[in-house]
Amino acid sequence: MKFDNATIASCLRSAATALAVLFLIAWTEQVVSHPVHRSPPLKDPKTHQAVREMSQHAQRKELEEDTSIRLMPRPSADQNHMEICCLHANILNFYLNNILHKYSDEHPSMHQLKTDLHRVSEDLQDQGCNLTHYHNHRHTVEFRRKLEKMEGVRGINKAVGEIDILFTYLHDYCEAPKPFANATNDADNN
């Protein structure tokens, strides 16, 4: 069977197109599966300290029966870091829009903390976290349901008391992995 040049060229173009699509899919999966670069407030020890103080302040106001309740969902083992990061970025956005402004007068560092957390939220969105995509995620829905069940000031205090958990998840899961070569070079230098 003989093939003419046009048939061969057509087959090669189709194969090249299919190969390009496969490379694009693999590259997209690689980009989506890796967490984003960490937002500066997530690296700042002052922000960590402010979060810790705010959380402890709210925890001191909790009722005894609320100490055994946990609003913040634990990450699932079957989720990748990017998914966990963006899920908690969605919960952070909920905090910024629905919780922290109700607690504003309760603590002197609240204004600066809200500014830092807004920056984290914006940075994560700029890095690709689509917050609306996680709005109906089971963990987000569970968090809002538990918060509504606690009602009013009691729920707000509990949520602010868990802001340290939220911030820890953002810190731990919203960091780009270190390249293997750098990790190897760092180990060799020590």
Disulfide bonds with the S-S distance in Angstrom:
Cys85-Cys174 2.00
Cys86-Cys129 2.11
